[in-house]
Amino acid sequence: MTDFMNEYCMHTATCGELRKGDVGREVVLCGWAWHNRDHGGLIFVDLRDRAGYTQVVVDPDCVSADDFAKAEHLGREYVLKIAGTVRERGAEAVNPNMATGEIEVLAKSVEVLNTSVTPPFSIEDGIETDETTRMKWRYLDIRRPEMYQALHLRHKVAQAMRGALNERGFLEVETPILANSTPEGARDYIVPSRPNPGRFYALPQSPQQFKQMLMVGGIERYYQIARCFRDEDLRADRQPEFTQVDIEMGFVQGEDVMNLMEDVMAETLAAVGVEHAFPLQRMQYRESMDRFGNDRPDTRFGMELVDITDIVKNTGFKVFSSVAQSGGVVKAINAKGAGDWSRGDVEKLADIAAENGAKGMAWIAFTTDGKEKSPIIKFFSDEEFAALKEAMDVEPGDLLLFAADTYEVASAVLSALRLHMADALNVPREGHQLLWVVNFPMFKYDEDEKKYAAEHHPFTHVLDEDVDKIESDPLACGSYSYDLVMDGFEVGGGTIRIHNADEQRAVLRTCGLTDEEIEEKFGHLIHALELGAPPHGGIALGLDRLVMLLGGKASIRDVIAFPKTSSASDPMTGAPSAVTGRQLKEVNLRTL
């Protein structure tokens, strides 16, 4: 602990820094009473602050009667200031589980700075308290060492990234929070404008357009640790307000951005004690989909998807052969170690398949005692069955799970089953694995909206050789795009941007906008591109998600100081809350 951390406060040392070498030192400690015990006239207090714990001994012979009386009546989480002398513990009293376990502080004075009512849960790690309760009393939750460590890790990651970018000539620029709504406005948080009746701002889902205009403005190297907002259903790795490390560079190609990010990530990981080899693997989007069924592969374990369409295209099992002969695919995974599961347990997996679009799920179990179990085995010829086992590397104890459908559905089904089975079988996933997934398609077809949409976003530069296909054959267009993937999560998404106004208009038209809508929604960007926009590109890293993975947490809520619950609410403050009729009237709104 550096000296200046104690320079501007009541204490002269923290509760986590004292060691055997400090014996004899006069100190002042401040913190919360975690535990206190009365042992035959001596009061022992475990004092806690953000740095750790120190045992304090209150001896009636060393403090005033008044101070000893205070120590006798301490409650949990009382706020204390204690002056005393560091002394060595006896050999029998050393606590190897505490960093300060070789010393204790003999109190000379005890001051109660504030009392506390009984807290709703114990302020310690590993508590079994439901998340809503923790969110309601979040300031108490933050006192727990593991929560403090998570926020400290977040601080270290953010500062390491800032430092790495500053050293490389980047300029930190703030972009507006009150912005215009996007065509996907259903996901925007809208804010009424009092001076402009009937008009609304939108909280930004990303600083995307602003950072592109900074490139037009000649900033060339920009970054921002940006607050972003998205009104969508929440999951463990989603929040309505989130933080991204937003980066943009002028006069670059995709490799330039990826190489820069690898250098930044190398310094960031080193700053938090994580080792990883660089440069990173570049995996093509199609390879990721073929092998793992998604574009954010967890490559720390196998169980990869295998295409067996050619093996089963003429099989007697009509579910497989009809799909194979009509342009679909039949794929499978081998869940090694699940071959002895009961039929009931295996068939429960059909629910996961159905949730991801499957009409059913076929399986074959190869038990450890050499038996083969499945209702579909009888439909295979000996040659087909032998080819299947060879393709799937079958051994006793294996369970094959199949998906037969369109490429997209089969991929989604087996991707979900792969991850589920890895959890169910406790497949080791140690350490961290980073890689790039590159060259995404430019467009996808949205069946619900019956229109094309951008795979990344509509500001992505189409491959030069595909620009003339933007409006005539959108699904044939590739893009200059790259995602940074870590442990099966996308932690960053980036592209080379469109810097030509005509290409930007064509992409927006393909996404279903009229020329009038393009001018209304994106005229500011289009006109900027017409005024000497350089080639540019960038990336946005999800800070919350990155820290969650580095900290080994299951939810980004565990690395955010004041997160929202899964219902996008805040039990602590009551947000979102009702407002008065007067407030609504001032912004020309009324509720139904």
C-alpha positions as CSV (number, residue, x, y, z in Angstrom):
1,M,0.0,0.0,0.0
2,T,1.5,3.3,-1.1
3,D,2.0,6.1,1.5
4,F,-0.2,8.6,-0.3
5,M,-3.2,6.4,0.1
6,N,-3.2,7.2,3.8
7,E,-2.1,10.8,3.4
8,Y,-5.4,12.5,3.1
9,C,-7.5,10.6,5.6
10,M,-8.0,9.7,9.3
11,H,-6.0,6.5,9.2
12,T,-2.2,6.1,8.9
13,A,-2.5,2.5,7.7
14,T,-5.1,0.2,6.1
15,C,-6.4,-3.0,7.6
16,G,-4.7,-5.1,5.0
17,E,-1.2,-3.8,4.8
18,L,0.4,-4.5,8.2
19,R,3.0,-7.3,8.4
20,K,5.6,-8.6,10.8
21,G,8.0,-5.9,9.8
22,D,5.6,-3.3,11.2
23,V,5.9,-4.6,14.8
24,G,6.3,-1.6,17.1
25,R,4.7,0.8,14.7
26,E,2.1,3.3,16.1
27,V,-0.9,3.3,13.7
28,V,-4.4,4.6,13.3
29,L,-6.9,2.2,11.6
30,C,-10.4,3.0,10.4
31,G,-12.9,0.5,9.2
32,W,-15.9,-1.6,10.0
33,A,-16.3,-4.1,12.9
34,W,-16.6,-7.4,11.2
35,H,-16.4,-9.8,14.2
36,N,-15.8,-9.0,17.9
37,R,-15.1,-11.6,20.7
38,D,-14.8,-11.3,24.5
39,H,-12.1,-13.6,25.7
40,G,-11.7,-13.4,29.5
41,G,-11.6,-9.6,29.8
42,L,-9.8,-9.0,26.4
43,I,-11.9,-7.8,23.5
44,F,-10.8,-9.0,20.1
45,V,-12.2,-7.0,17.1
46,D,-11.6,-8.0,13.4
47,L,-11.5,-4.6,11.7
48,R,-12.2,-4.5,8.0
49,D,-11.7,-2.0,5.3
50,R,-11.2,-2.2,1.5
51,A,-7.7,-3.5,1.8
52,G,-8.4,-6.4,4.2
53,Y,-8.7,-7.3,7.9
54,T,-6.6,-6.6,11.0
55,Q,-7.2,-8.1,14.4
56,V,-7.4,-5.5,17.1
57,V,-7.0,-6.3,20.8
58,V,-8.7,-4.1,23.4
59,D,-7.1,-4.6,26.8
60,P,-8.7,-2.8,29.8
61,D,-5.2,-2.0,31.1
62,C,-4.3,-0.1,27.9
63,V,-7.4,1.9,27.2
64,S,-9.7,4.2,29.2
65,A,-12.6,2.7,30.9
66,D,-14.9,4.6,28.6
67,D,-13.2,3.2,25.5
68,F,-13.2,-0.4,26.9
69,A,-17.0,0.0,27.5
70,K,-17.4,1.0,23.9
71,A,-15.5,-2.1,22.7
72,E,-17.7,-4.3,24.9
73,H,-20.9,-3.1,23.2
74,L,-19.8,-3.0,19.6
75,G,-22.3,-4.2,17.0
76,R,-21.5,-5.7,13.5
77,E,-20.6,-3.1,11.0
78,Y,-20.0,-0.3,13.5
79,V,-17.6,2.3,12.0
80,L,-14.5,2.6,14.1
81,K,-11.3,4.6,14.5
82,I,-8.7,2.7,16.5
83,A,-5.2,4.0,17.5
84,G,-2.7,1.4,18.8
85,T,0.6,-0.4,18.4
86,V,1.4,-3.2,16.1
87,R,2.6,-6.3,17.9
88,E,3.5,-9.8,16.9
89,R,1.1,-12.6,17.6
90,G,2.1,-15.6,19.6
91,A,3.0,-18.7,17.5
92,E,-0.2,-20.4,18.6
93,A,-2.3,-17.4,17.6
94,V,-1.0,-16.9,14.1
95,N,-3.8,-17.0,11.5
96,P,-2.4,-18.3,8.2
97,N,-5.7,-17.5,6.5
98,M,-5.3,-13.8,7.0
99,A,-2.7,-11.7,5.2
100,T,-2.2,-9.8,8.5
101,G,-2.3,-13.0,10.5
102,E,1.1,-12.7,12.0
103,I,0.4,-9.4,13.8
104,E,-2.3,-7.7,15.7
105,V,-2.9,-4.1,17.0
106,L,-3.0,-3.4,20.7
107,A,-5.5,-0.6,21.0
108,K,-4.7,2.6,22.9
109,S,-8.0,4.3,22.0
110,V,-11.4,3.2,20.5
111,E,-13.6,5.7,18.8
112,V,-17.1,4.8,17.4
113,L,-17.5,7.0,14.3
114,N,-21.0,5.6,13.6
115,T,-23.2,2.7,14.7
116,S,-25.1,0.3,12.4
117,V,-28.4,-1.5,12.6
118,T,-28.2,-5.3,12.0
119,P,-27.3,-5.7,8.3
120,P,-29.7,-7.8,6.1
121,F,-26.9,-10.2,5.2
122,S,-23.4,-11.0,6.4
123,I,-20.7,-8.8,4.9
124,E,-18.4,-11.6,3.8
125,D,-17.6,-13.6,0.7
126,G,-19.5,-16.7,-0.4
127,I,-22.9,-15.5,1.1
128,E,-26.0,-17.4,0.0
129,T,-28.2,-14.4,-0.4
130,D,-30.5,-13.9,-3.3
131,E,-29.5,-11.4,-5.9
132,T,-32.5,-9.1,-5.4
133,T,-31.6,-8.6,-1.8
134,R,-28.0,-7.9,-2.7
135,M,-29.1,-5.3,-5.3
136,K,-31.5,-3.6,-2.8
137,W,-28.6,-3.2,-0.3
138,R,-25.9,-2.8,-2.9
139,Y,-23.8,-0.5,-0.8
140,L,-23.5,-3.3,1.7
141,D,-22.8,-5.8,-1.0
142,I,-19.9,-3.6,-2.2
143,R,-18.3,-3.8,1.3
144,R,-17.8,-7.5,0.7
145,P,-14.1,-8.2,-0.3
146,E,-15.0,-10.1,-3.4
147,M,-17.2,-7.2,-4.7
148,Y,-14.4,-4.7,-3.9
149,Q,-11.9,-6.9,-5.7
150,A,-14.2,-7.1,-8.8
151,L,-14.5,-3.3,-8.9
152,H,-10.7,-3.0,-8.4
153,L,-10.1,-5.4,-11.3
154,R,-12.5,-3.3,-13.4
155,H,-10.5,-0.1,-12.5
156,K,-7.2,-1.8,-13.4
157,V,-8.5,-3.0,-16.8
158,A,-9.9,0.4,-17.7
159,Q,-6.7,2.2,-16.6
160,A,-4.5,-0.3,-18.5
161,M,-6.5,0.3,-21.7
162,R,-6.4,4.0,-21.2
163,G,-2.6,3.9,-20.7
164,A,-2.0,1.7,-23.7
165,L,-4.1,3.9,-26.0
166,N,-2.6,7.1,-24.7
167,E,0.9,5.8,-25.4
168,R,-0.2,5.1,-29.0
169,G,-1.3,8.6,-29.7
170,F,-5.1,8.2,-29.1
171,L,-7.2,11.2,-28.0
172,E,-10.0,10.6,-25.5
173,V,-13.1,12.5,-26.7
174,E,-16.5,12.5,-25.2
175,T,-19.5,12.2,-27.5
176,P,-23.1,13.2,-26.8
177,I,-25.5,11.2,-24.6
178,L,-28.5,13.0,-25.9
179,A,-28.6,11.9,-29.6
180,N,-31.1,11.1,-32.3
181,S,-33.1,7.9,-32.5
182,T,-32.0,5.1,-34.9
183,P,-34.1,3.1,-37.4
184,E,-34.1,0.3,-34.8
185,G,-35.7,2.8,-32.4
186,A,-37.7,0.1,-30.5
187,R,-34.5,-0.6,-28.7
188,D,-33.7,3.1,-27.9
189,Y,-34.4,4.8,-24.6
190,I,-36.1,8.0,-25.6
191,V,-36.0,11.3,-23.7
192,P,-38.6,14.1,-24.4
193,S,-37.2,17.5,-25.2
194,R,-39.0,20.2,-23.1
195,P,-38.0,23.1,-25.4
196,N,-39.1,21.1,-28.5
197,P,-42.6,19.8,-27.9
198,G,-43.2,16.4,-29.5
199,R,-39.5,15.8,-30.2
200,F,-37.3,13.3,-28.5
201,Y,-33.7,12.5,-27.9
202,A,-32.4,8.9,-27.8
203,L,-29.8,7.7,-25.4
204,P,-27.0,6.2,-27.6
205,Q,-26.7,2.5,-28.2
206,S,-23.2,3.3,-29.4
207,P,-21.1,6.4,-30.3
208,Q,-20.8,4.9,-33.8
209,Q,-21.8,7.8,-36.0
210,F,-20.1,10.4,-33.8
211,K,-16.8,8.6,-33.9
212,Q,-17.0,8.2,-37.6
213,M,-17.5,12.0,-37.9
214,L,-14.5,12.5,-35.6
215,M,-12.5,10.7,-38.3
216,V,-13.8,13.0,-40.9
217,G,-12.8,15.8,-38.6
218,G,-9.2,14.6,-38.7
219,I,-8.9,13.3,-35.1
220,E,-7.5,10.0,-36.6
221,R,-7.0,8.2,-33.3
222,Y,-10.0,8.4,-30.9
223,Y,-11.1,6.4,-27.9
224,Q,-13.7,6.8,-25.2
225,I,-14.8,4.6,-22.2
226,A,-18.4,5.2,-23.2
227,R,-21.7,4.7,-21.5
228,C,-24.2,3.1,-23.8
229,F,-27.9,2.2,-23.5
230,R,-30.1,-0.5,-25.1
231,D,-33.7,-1.3,-24.1
232,E,-33.7,-5.1,-24.6
233,D,-34.4,-8.2,-22.7
234,L,-31.6,-8.9,-20.2
235,R,-29.4,-11.9,-19.7
236,A,-26.4,-12.6,-17.4
237,D,-24.1,-10.7,-19.8
238,R,-26.5,-7.8,-20.8
239,Q,-27.6,-4.6,-19.0
240,P,-29.8,-1.7,-20.1
241,E,-26.8,0.6,-19.5
242,F,-23.4,-0.7,-20.2
243,T,-19.8,0.4,-20.8
244,Q,-17.7,-0.1,-23.9
245,V,-14.2,0.9,-24.7
246,D,-14.9,2.6,-28.0
247,I,-12.0,3.0,-30.5
248,E,-11.7,4.5,-34.0
249,M,-8.7,5.0,-36.3
250,G,-8.3,6.9,-39.6
251,F,-6.3,5.7,-42.6
252,V,-6.4,2.0,-41.6
253,Q,-7.2,-1.4,-42.8
254,G,-8.7,-4.3,-40.8
255,E,-5.3,-5.7,-39.9
256,D,-4.2,-2.4,-38.5
257,V,-7.1,-2.3,-36.0
258,M,-6.6,-5.9,-35.0
259,N,-2.9,-5.5,-34.5
260,L,-3.4,-2.4,-32.4
261,M,-6.0,-4.2,-30.2
262,E,-3.7,-7.2,-29.7
263,D,-1.0,-4.8,-28.3
264,V,-3.6,-3.1,-26.1
265,M,-5.0,-6.5,-24.9
266,A,-1.5,-7.8,-24.2
267,E,-0.7,-4.8,-21.9
268,T,-4.1,-5.0,-20.3
269,L,-3.9,-8.7,-19.5
270,A,-0.4,-8.3,-18.2
271,A,-1.6,-5.5,-15.9
272,V,-4.0,-8.0,-14.2
273,G,-1.7,-10.9,-14.1
274,V,-3.1,-12.9,-17.0
275,E,-0.8,-14.6,-19.4
276,H,-1.8,-15.2,-23.1
277,A,0.1,-15.8,-26.3
278,F,0.0,-13.3,-29.1
279,P,-0.6,-12.8,-32.0
280,L,-4.1,-14.3,-31.9
281,Q,-5.7,-16.8,-34.2
282,R,-7.8,-15.4,-37.1
283,M,-10.7,-17.8,-37.7
284,Q,-13.0,-17.2,-40.7
285,Y,-16.7,-16.7,-39.8
286,R,-17.7,-19.7,-41.9
287,E,-15.2,-22.0,-40.2
288,S,-16.5,-20.9,-36.8
289,M,-20.0,-21.7,-37.8
290,D,-19.0,-25.0,-39.3
291,R,-17.0,-26.2,-36.3
292,F,-18.8,-24.6,-33.4
293,G,-22.3,-23.6,-34.6
294,N,-21.8,-19.9,-33.6
295,D,-19.6,-16.9,-34.3
296,R,-18.2,-16.7,-30.7
297,P,-16.6,-20.1,-30.3
298,D,-15.3,-21.4,-27.0
299,T,-12.2,-23.2,-28.3
300,R,-11.0,-24.3,-24.9
301,F,-12.7,-27.7,-25.4
302,G,-13.6,-30.0,-28.3
303,M,-17.0,-31.6,-29.0
304,E,-17.0,-29.8,-32.3
305,L,-19.8,-30.1,-34.9
306,V,-19.3,-32.7,-37.6
307,D,-21.2,-32.6,-40.9
308,I,-22.4,-36.1,-41.8
309,T,-24.8,-35.1,-44.6
310,D,-23.0,-37.1,-47.2
311,I,-23.0,-40.2,-45.0
312,V,-26.7,-40.2,-44.3
313,K,-28.1,-38.8,-47.6
314,N,-29.4,-42.2,-48.7
315,T,-30.0,-43.7,-45.2
316,G,-33.3,-45.4,-44.4
317,F,-33.9,-42.9,-41.6
318,K,-36.1,-40.5,-43.6
319,V,-35.7,-37.5,-41.3
320,F,-32.0,-37.5,-42.2
321,S,-32.2,-38.4,-45.9
322,S,-35.0,-36.0,-46.7
323,V,-33.2,-33.1,-45.2
324,A,-29.9,-34.1,-46.9
325,Q,-31.6,-34.4,-50.3
326,S,-33.5,-31.1,-50.0
327,G,-30.5,-28.8,-49.4
328,G,-30.3,-29.0,-45.6
329,V,-27.6,-30.4,-43.4
330,V,-27.2,-33.2,-40.9
331,K,-24.6,-32.5,-38.2
332,A,-23.7,-34.1,-34.9
333,I,-21.6,-33.7,-31.8
334,N,-19.9,-36.4,-29.7
335,A,-20.5,-35.9,-26.0
336,K,-17.8,-38.2,-24.7
337,G,-18.7,-39.6,-21.2
338,A,-22.5,-39.4,-21.6
339,G,-23.0,-42.8,-23.2
340,D,-24.3,-44.3,-20.0
341,W,-26.9,-41.6,-19.4
342,S,-30.5,-43.0,-19.1
343,R,-32.8,-42.7,-22.0
344,G,-34.9,-40.3,-20.0
345,D,-32.0,-37.9,-19.3
346,V,-31.0,-38.0,-23.0
347,E,-34.5,-37.3,-24.2
348,K,-34.7,-34.2,-21.9
349,L,-32.1,-32.7,-24.2
350,A,-34.8,-32.4,-26.9
351,D,-36.1,-29.4,-24.9
352,I,-32.9,-27.5,-25.6
353,A,-33.0,-28.5,-29.2
354,A,-36.6,-27.3,-29.5
355,E,-35.7,-23.9,-27.9
356,N,-33.3,-23.4,-30.7
357,G,-35.6,-24.2,-33.5
358,A,-35.3,-28.0,-33.9
359,K,-38.4,-30.1,-34.6
360,G,-36.9,-33.1,-32.8
361,M,-33.5,-34.6,-31.7
362,A,-32.0,-37.9,-32.7
363,W,-29.3,-39.6,-30.6
364,I,-27.2,-42.8,-30.4
365,A,-25.6,-43.9,-27.1
366,F,-22.5,-46.2,-27.0
367,T,-22.3,-47.5,-23.5
368,T,-19.1,-48.3,-21.7
369,D,-19.9,-52.0,-21.7
370,G,-20.0,-52.0,-25.5
371,K,-23.7,-51.7,-26.2
372,E,-25.3,-49.5,-28.8
373,K,-28.7,-47.8,-27.9
374,S,-30.9,-45.7,-30.1
375,P,-34.3,-46.0,-31.8
376,I,-32.6,-45.0,-35.1
377,I,-29.8,-47.5,-35.4
378,K,-32.0,-50.0,-37.3
379,F,-32.3,-47.5,-40.2
380,F,-28.5,-47.5,-40.9
381,S,-26.8,-49.9,-43.2
382,D,-23.6,-51.5,-41.8
383,E,-21.5,-49.4,-44.1
384,E,-23.3,-46.2,-43.1
385,F,-23.0,-47.0,-39.4
386,A,-19.3,-47.8,-39.7
387,A,-18.7,-44.5,-41.6
388,L,-20.7,-42.6,-39.0
389,K,-18.6,-44.1,-36.1
390,E,-15.4,-43.3,-37.9
391,A,-16.4,-39.7,-38.7
392,M,-17.5,-39.1,-35.1
393,D,-14.5,-40.8,-33.5
394,V,-16.8,-43.1,-31.5
395,E,-15.5,-44.9,-28.4
396,P,-17.4,-46.8,-25.6
397,G,-19.0,-44.2,-23.3
398,D,-19.9,-41.7,-26.2
399,L,-23.2,-40.1,-26.9
400,L,-23.9,-38.8,-30.4
401,L,-26.5,-35.9,-30.7
402,F,-27.8,-35.0,-34.1
403,A,-29.5,-32.0,-35.8
404,A,-31.1,-32.2,-39.2
405,D,-32.4,-29.0,-40.6
406,T,-31.3,-25.8,-42.4
407,Y,-27.7,-24.9,-41.9
408,E,-28.7,-22.1,-39.6
409,V,-31.0,-24.1,-37.4
410,A,-28.7,-27.2,-37.2
411,S,-25.8,-24.9,-36.2
412,A,-27.9,-23.2,-33.5
413,V,-29.2,-26.4,-32.0
414,L,-25.8,-28.2,-31.8
415,S,-24.1,-25.0,-30.5
416,A,-26.6,-24.9,-27.6
417,L,-26.3,-28.6,-27.0
418,R,-22.5,-28.5,-27.1
419,L,-22.3,-25.8,-24.4
420,H,-25.0,-27.6,-22.3
421,M,-23.2,-30.9,-22.4
422,A,-19.8,-29.3,-21.5
423,D,-21.5,-27.9,-18.4
424,A,-23.3,-31.2,-17.6
425,L,-20.1,-33.3,-18.0
426,N,-17.9,-30.8,-16.3
427,V,-15.6,-30.6,-19.3
428,P,-12.5,-28.6,-18.2
429,R,-12.3,-25.1,-19.5
430,E,-9.2,-23.7,-17.9
431,G,-7.6,-20.3,-18.4
432,H,-8.6,-17.9,-21.1
433,Q,-8.6,-18.2,-24.9
434,L,-8.8,-15.1,-27.2
435,L,-9.2,-15.2,-31.0
436,W,-10.5,-13.2,-33.8
437,V,-13.5,-14.3,-35.9
438,V,-13.3,-12.4,-39.2
439,N,-15.0,-11.8,-42.5
440,F,-18.7,-11.9,-41.5
441,P,-21.4,-11.7,-44.2
442,M,-22.5,-8.2,-44.8
443,F,-26.3,-8.9,-44.7
444,K,-28.7,-11.4,-43.2
445,Y,-32.4,-11.8,-44.0
446,D,-34.8,-11.0,-41.1
447,E,-37.7,-13.4,-41.5
448,D,-39.8,-11.5,-38.9
449,E,-39.4,-8.1,-40.5
450,K,-39.2,-9.6,-44.1
451,K,-36.2,-7.4,-45.0
452,Y,-32.5,-7.5,-45.1
453,A,-30.5,-6.3,-42.1
454,A,-26.8,-5.7,-41.6
455,E,-25.0,-8.6,-39.8
456,H,-22.8,-6.1,-37.8
457,H,-24.2,-2.7,-38.5
458,P,-25.1,-0.7,-41.7
459,F,-21.9,1.4,-41.6
460,T,-19.7,-1.6,-42.4
461,H,-17.6,-1.5,-45.6
462,V,-18.6,-4.2,-48.1
463,L,-15.7,-6.2,-49.6
464,D,-14.5,-4.2,-52.6
465,E,-15.3,-7.1,-55.0
466,D,-18.9,-7.3,-53.7
467,V,-19.8,-3.6,-53.7
468,D,-21.7,-3.9,-57.0
469,K,-23.9,-6.7,-55.4
470,I,-25.2,-4.6,-52.5
471,E,-28.7,-4.0,-53.9
472,S,-28.8,-6.8,-56.5
473,D,-27.5,-9.8,-54.4
474,P,-27.2,-8.7,-50.8
475,L,-26.6,-12.2,-49.3
476,A,-23.6,-12.7,-51.5
477,C,-21.8,-9.7,-50.0
478,G,-19.0,-10.1,-47.6
479,S,-17.7,-7.4,-45.3
480,Y,-14.5,-6.1,-43.6
481,S,-15.4,-7.2,-40.1
482,Y,-13.8,-8.8,-37.1
483,D,-15.0,-9.8,-33.6
484,L,-12.7,-10.4,-30.6
485,V,-13.9,-13.6,-28.9
486,M,-12.9,-14.7,-25.4
487,D,-14.0,-17.9,-23.7
488,G,-17.1,-18.3,-25.9
489,F,-18.2,-14.6,-25.5
490,E,-17.9,-11.8,-28.0
491,V,-15.9,-9.1,-26.1
492,G,-15.4,-6.8,-29.0
493,G,-16.9,-6.1,-32.4
494,G,-15.3,-4.1,-35.1
495,T,-15.4,-3.3,-38.8
496,I,-13.8,-1.1,-41.4
497,R,-16.4,1.6,-42.0
498,I,-17.9,2.9,-45.2
499,H,-16.2,6.1,-46.2
500,N,-18.0,6.6,-49.5
501,A,-21.4,8.3,-49.5
502,D,-22.8,6.3,-52.5
503,E,-21.9,3.0,-50.8
504,Q,-23.5,4.1,-47.6
505,R,-26.8,5.1,-49.3
506,A,-26.9,1.7,-51.1
507,V,-26.4,-0.3,-47.9
508,L,-29.2,1.7,-46.1
509,R,-31.5,1.2,-49.1
510,T,-30.9,-2.5,-48.9
511,C,-31.8,-2.4,-45.2
512,G,-35.2,-1.1,-46.2
513,L,-34.9,2.7,-45.9
514,T,-36.2,5.1,-48.5
515,D,-34.0,8.0,-49.8
516,E,-36.2,10.3,-47.7
517,E,-35.6,8.2,-44.6
518,I,-31.9,8.1,-45.3
519,E,-31.7,11.8,-45.5
520,E,-33.8,12.3,-42.3
521,K,-32.0,9.7,-40.2
522,F,-28.5,9.7,-41.6
523,G,-28.1,12.9,-43.6
524,H,-25.5,14.3,-41.2
525,L,-23.3,11.2,-41.7
526,I,-23.9,11.0,-45.5
527,H,-22.9,14.7,-45.9
528,A,-19.8,14.1,-43.8
529,L,-18.8,11.2,-46.0
530,E,-19.1,13.5,-49.0
531,L,-16.6,16.0,-47.5
532,G,-13.3,14.1,-47.6
533,A,-13.9,11.1,-45.3
534,P,-10.7,9.1,-44.9
535,P,-10.7,5.2,-44.9
536,H,-11.4,4.4,-41.2
537,G,-12.3,1.6,-38.9
538,G,-12.5,0.7,-35.3
539,I,-13.8,-1.6,-32.6
540,A,-15.8,-1.5,-29.4
541,L,-14.9,-3.7,-26.5
542,G,-17.5,-4.6,-23.9
543,L,-15.8,-3.6,-20.6
544,D,-18.4,-5.2,-18.4
545,R,-18.1,-8.5,-20.2
546,L,-14.3,-8.5,-20.4
547,V,-14.0,-7.9,-16.6
548,M,-16.6,-10.5,-15.9
549,L,-14.5,-13.1,-17.7
550,L,-11.2,-12.0,-16.2
551,G,-12.8,-12.1,-12.8
552,G,-14.3,-15.5,-13.2
553,K,-17.9,-14.2,-12.6
554,A,-21.1,-15.6,-13.9
555,S,-22.8,-12.3,-14.5
556,I,-21.8,-8.8,-15.5
557,R,-23.9,-7.6,-12.5
558,D,-21.0,-8.8,-10.3
559,V,-18.5,-6.4,-11.9
560,I,-20.8,-3.3,-12.1
561,A,-21.1,-1.1,-9.0
562,F,-24.8,-0.4,-9.3
563,P,-26.4,-2.7,-11.9
564,K,-30.0,-3.3,-12.8
565,T,-31.8,-6.6,-12.1
566,S,-33.0,-8.9,-14.9
567,S,-36.2,-6.9,-15.0
568,A,-34.2,-3.7,-15.8
569,S,-35.0,-2.2,-12.4
570,D,-33.0,-1.0,-9.4
571,P,-34.4,-2.3,-6.1
572,M,-32.1,0.1,-4.2
573,T,-33.5,3.4,-5.6
574,G,-36.8,2.1,-7.0
575,A,-35.9,3.1,-10.6
576,P,-37.7,3.2,-12.9
577,S,-40.2,5.2,-10.9
578,A,-43.4,7.2,-11.6
579,V,-43.2,11.0,-12.2
580,T,-45.7,13.7,-11.4
581,G,-48.3,15.0,-13.7
582,R,-46.6,18.4,-13.6
583,Q,-43.3,16.8,-14.9
584,L,-45.2,15.1,-17.7
585,K,-47.0,18.3,-18.6
586,E,-43.7,20.2,-18.9
587,V,-42.5,17.8,-21.6
588,N,-45.9,17.6,-23.3
589,L,-46.6,13.9,-22.4
590,R,-49.4,12.1,-20.6
591,T,-49.7,8.4,-19.6
592,L,-52.5,6.2,-20.8
